Amino acid sequence: MLSGLFALAVKSASRFTPLQWLFTLLDVLGAIFLAITEARRAAWRNKYSRIRGAREVELNVQAYERQKANKDGDAEKATTNSSNSIDGEDRRAKVAALYLFNPLVLATSLAMSSTTIYNTLTCFVTMLATSISYLASRRSQLNGGAGNSVLIFLLTFLFAAALSANAVVSLYPIIIAPALVMLAARCVPSLTQHTSPRLTFRLVSLTALLTFGGMYLSLGPLSNGNVAGVLRQVYLHLFIVSDLTPNIGLWWYFFIEIFDHFRNFFLLAFNVHLASYCAPLCIKYTYDPLFAVTVLSGITAVFKSYPTLGDTALYFALLSLHPEIFPYLRYPTVTTLLYTYSLLLLPLFHHLWLHAGSGNANFFYAITLVFVLAGGSSVLDAMWAWGALAWERERPLAPPPSAVEGQADSKRVVTQV
């Protein structure tokens, strides 16, 4: 059976065109970038975080095993146990595999959608941001260093170039750009961390300069003197929703049904609604800008004008970088069932409406609302879990029951006396 599956895979791979191989390579690069980001994130968790619950119990057990192994002189056993922790190499491999073998990522890649390019660039920018922050933290701990300074400058330029290229591909990365700049400008990744004004200025100025330069260089040869027309076709259509082809978003059905004299008002309302999440979330998650990037990517996947399955896949990939919040999720089963239900029925209702002719637009839009409900439920649940974890970090653990019972007994004795 395994040989048959291998032969089928080889036969299918032989039919790939060079362009399909290119999109496959982009997915592999995205998985590698996420694995590197997880390595940086894991270093922060190990050094600066105090995570309660199952995570703390696991760390205590591992520390006990390491102490016991060192006491017995079995250093090899201690190394093996520590390498199998949640922040070890297995964690990086899991993050990469979850992205690479995600059905939504595979479907996006097979469709050769430009969302694959956007996702890869976003993963690359996130990796660069965490690397810049990590190196800046090491430099501050080591009291400077010319080598680190040069490397940070090169990574800063590369970060600005990648972020500007991502903004040229699609303007929606501008929404998560402030959170990415906050992530890259961190000097010390801890609860007392602060930003470097000089590094922040470099990041913002380089990103803005390269973004406008990239737009000019990319649109200049295509404009032929009609720059306004090209801008309208390439970028402005994302905000005015000129194409009302059915998709998995909320906008198309609403603007089909709305009266024309209300169209401009609701276009403004929808666009401002999406942009309004950026500042509050960046302020709220000042001490965890990577989670701000994750939440903003999830909100963008739900409320953008032309969403795709690849946008949801990117949100899942970034969410996998926060394993510490998983035990605090309240409704993971409900969210999973909503996603499964909607993803199974979306192609079916689309076929019934547009091909078989036995359905109507309400069928497809209803299941689209379920998909949006799943995305909103996932984002809200993740935010609640992050808040619950932060609440426990800021407060001491409750005393063990034996201690509480001992205090109660002593109070009874004092009262009786």
N, C-alpha and C positions, 0 to 999 in steps of 0.2 A: 504493500500500500504506500509506504513512504517513497519507494522508488518511482511509483506511478505519479505521485504528487510532484516529485522532483522533476520528472520528465515533462509534466504539464507546465511547471513553472519555467523550465528552460525553453519550451516551445512557445510559451506566451511572451517571454522576454525577447525571443528572436524576432518577434513581430513588432517590437517597439521601434518607433521612428527616433531619429536623433533629438527631435524636440521633446518627445516623451521622456527620453533618458535625461534631458536637461532638467525637466521638472522633478524627476525622481532624485536627481542630484541635489536640487534645491531643498527637497524634504530631508535628505540625509544631512545636509549642512545645518538646517534648522534644528534637527535633533542634537547634533554636536554642540551647537551654540547653547541650547537649553541645558545640556549636561554640564558644560563649563559654568553656566550661571548657577546651577544647583550646587556645584562645588564651592563657589564663592559664598552662596547663601548658607550652606552648611557650616562653613567656617565661622560665619557670624552667629549662627544659632549655638554652636558649641562654646563660643567664647563669651557671648554677651547676653544670652537669653536664659531665663529660668522658666522652663515650661512645666506646668503642673500635670497631674493626672498620670495617664499611661506613659507619657514620654518621660516624666521624672522617675517613675518606677523603673522603667527600662534603663535609664542612665545609672540609677543606683545599683541595679543588678549588675550592670557591666562594670561599674567601678569596683564592686565587691569581687567580681571574678578576676579583675586585673590585679587587685591587691592580693588575693589568694594565690594567683599564679606567680606573682613576683615573690611572695613569701616562700612558695615552694620551689622557686628557682626555675619555673617553667615560663620563660619569657615568650617562647614561641606561641604558647597557648593564649597568652594575654594579647599578643598582636593579632591572632586569628579572631578572638572574640571582639576586639575593638574594631576590626575591619568589617565585621558583619553588622554594625550598628545602622540605625536609620539614616545617618549622615555619611555613610561610607560609600565605597564604589558601587555597591548594589543599588543604592538610592539614585546615583547618577544614571546607571543603566536603566532603571525603571522609568525615570523621567524621559529619557531618550526613546525608549520603547513605546511608552504611552503616546508620544507624539507621532512616532514613525508608523505605528500600526493602528492609529486611530482611523476608523472607517470614514470619518468626515475628511480627514487629511488625504486618505487614499482616493476618495471620490473627487476631491478638488484637484488633485494631481492628475487623475485620469481625464478629467474634463479640460485640463491645461488652462485653468483659470489664472488670471493675473493675481488673484488673491494669494496664490502660492508665493509669488515674488514678494508681496506685501508681508506675508507671515514670516518668511525667511529674513527679510530686512528688519522686521520688528524683533525677532529673536536675536539677530546680530547686534542691534542697537542696545538691547537689554543686557546682553553679555558684555558689551563694551562699557556700559554704565556701571555695572557691578565691578568690573575689572579696574576701572578708574578709581572708584571709591575704595576698593581693597588696597590698591597701590598707594593712594593718598593716605590711607590709614597707617600702612606700614612705614611710609616716609615720616609721618608725624611721630611714630613710636621710635624710629631710628634716628630722629633729629636730622632729617634731610638726607641728601644723597643725590649726586649729579646724575647717576644712572637712572634712578627712579624718576627724577624730574624730566629727563629727556623722554623716557618711555611714557610718562603721563601726558606730556605735550603731544606726542605722536598719537596716542590713543584718543586724546581730546579732539584732534583734527579728524581722525578717522570716525569718531562718534558723530561729529557735526556733519561730515560728508554723508554717512549712512543715513542719518536722520533726515537730512535734506533730500536725499534720493528717495527715501520712503514717502516724504511729503509730496514730491513731484509725481510719484506713481499715483497717490491718492491723498487728498487733502485731509482725510480723517486722522492720520497720525499726528496732526497738529494738536488734537484734543489730548493725547497722552504725552505730548512733548514736554510740558512743564513737569510732570511727574518723573519722566526720564532724566531731565536736567537735575531735578532734586536728588535723584538716585545717584547720578554721576558726581555731583558736587559734595557728597558727604565726605567728611574728613575722618570721623571716628564713628564706626557703626555701633552705637550703643544708645541707651536711653538719654545720655547726655551729649549726643552727637550734635555737631553743628556744621554749617555749610561754609565753604570757602568763597568769599565774595569775588576774589580774583578768578578762581576757576569757574564760578557761575557766569561771570562776565564773558570769559572766553567761550564757554559753551553756547551761550545765547547769541553772541555776536557772530561767531563762526557759523552757527546753524542758520541764522537769518540770512547772512551773506551768501552762503552756499545754496540755500533754498531758492532765493531770487535769481541767483546766477544760473542754477540748474533749470529753472523755468524758462529763463531767457534763451539759454542755449538749446533747450529741447523744443520750444515753440517757435523760435525765430525762423528756422528753415521751413517750417510748415505754414507760417502765417501768410507769406507773400503780400505783406502790407495790410492784411486784415487780422490784426492781433485780437481785436475784440471778438470777432467771430470764432477764432480758434479757442480763446479762453471760455467762451460760452459753451462750445461743444465738448471741451476737455474737462473743465472744472465746474463751471456754473451750473451745468445740468444736474450736478449732485444736490444742489440747493433748490432749484426751481422745479425739479421732477418733471422734466419735459417728456420722458419716456415712461408710460404707465403700463408697461408689460408686467403681467403677474409675477410676483416673486414671493419670498418667504418673509417679507417685511410688512409693515403696517401702512405705509404711505400710499401705495398704488390704489387700493380699494377706496380709501378715504377721499383721495383727490379725483377719483372717477365720479363719486357720488356727490361731492360738494358743489354748490353753485359757484359760477365763475366769479361773481362779484365778492365772494368771501375767500377766494383762493389766495390772494396775496397776504391776507391776515393770517390764515392758518399756515402758510409757508413760513412766515416769520415765527409763529408760535412753535412749530415743529423744530425749526433749526435752532432757535434760542433755547428750547427745552433740552436738546442734546448738548449744546455748548455749556449750559448752566451747571452741569455736574462737575466740570473740571476744577474750578477754584475751591468749592467746598470740600471735595474729596482730597485735594492736595493739602488743604489745611488740616483736615481731620487726620490724615495718615502721614503727618510730617515725619514721624519717627519710623515709618515703614513705607517708603515711597514705592517699593516694588509691589506691595499690595495695592497701592493706589493705581499703579499701571495695570494690574490684574483686573481691578474693579472697573476701571475706565474702558478697558478692552471688552469686558462683558457687556457694559452698558452700550457701547458703540455697536456691538454685534446685534443688540436687540433693537435699537432705535435709529440706526442709520437708514438712509433712504433706499439704498440698494444692497441689502445684506445678502451674504452667501453662507453656505455651510462652513467654508473655511474660516470665517470670522469667529464662529462658535468654537471651531477646533483650536484656534489660537487662544481663546479664553481658557479652555480646558488645559492647554499646555502650560499657560502661566499659572493657573490654579494649582497644578501639580507641584509647583515650587514652594507651596505652603503646607507641608504635611502636618505641621503642628496644630492646624485648625480643624483637621478632619474629625478628631474625636468630639468636637463641640458642635458639629453640624446637627441641626434639629430634624430636618426632613429630607435626608438624602434619598430614601426609598421613593418618596413622592416625586421628587425632581427627576430621578432616573426613569420612573414610569411615564412621566409626562414627556420626556425626551423620546423614549422608545415609542410611545403611542403616536406622537406627532411625526416622527421620522418614518414610521411604517405607513402612515396614512397620507402623507404629503404627496408622494408620487401617484398613489392610487386615485386620490381625488382630483389631482391635476389631469390624469388620463381620462377620468370619467367626464370632466368638464370640457376639455379642449379637444379630445380625440374621439371618445365614444359618444359624446353628446347626450349622455344620460344624466348629467348633473348640471349644476350651475355655479356661478361665482361664489355663492354663499357657502357651498360645500368646501371649496378650497380655502376661502378666507377664514372659515371657522377653525379649520385645523391649523392654519397659520397663527391664529390667536392662541391656540394651545401651545404651539412652539414658542411663541413670545412669552407666554406665561411660564413655561419651563425655564427660559433664560432669565426672566426676572426673579423667579423663585430661587434659582441657583445663586444669583448675585446677592440677593438679600440674605440668604442663608449663610453665605460665606462672610458677609459683613457682620452678621450677628455672632458667628463663631469667632471672628477676629476680636470683636468686642468682649465676648465672654473670656477669651484667653487673656486679653489685656487686663481685664478686671481681676483675674486670679493672679496675674503677675504682680499687680500693685498691692495685693493684700496677702498677709501671711496665711499659711495653711492652718486649718483648724486643728486644735490639739487632739491627740488620739483619745478614743473613748475611755481607756483606762485612766488617763489623767483627769478627764472630766468627772468620772465616777469617784476618784480619790478626793478631788476637791469637794464634791457634794458630800461625801462621808465626813470629811473634816468639818464642814459647815454644820452638819447634824450634831456632831459631838460638841462643838462650841455652843450650839443652841441649847442642847440638853444641859450642859454645865451651867 
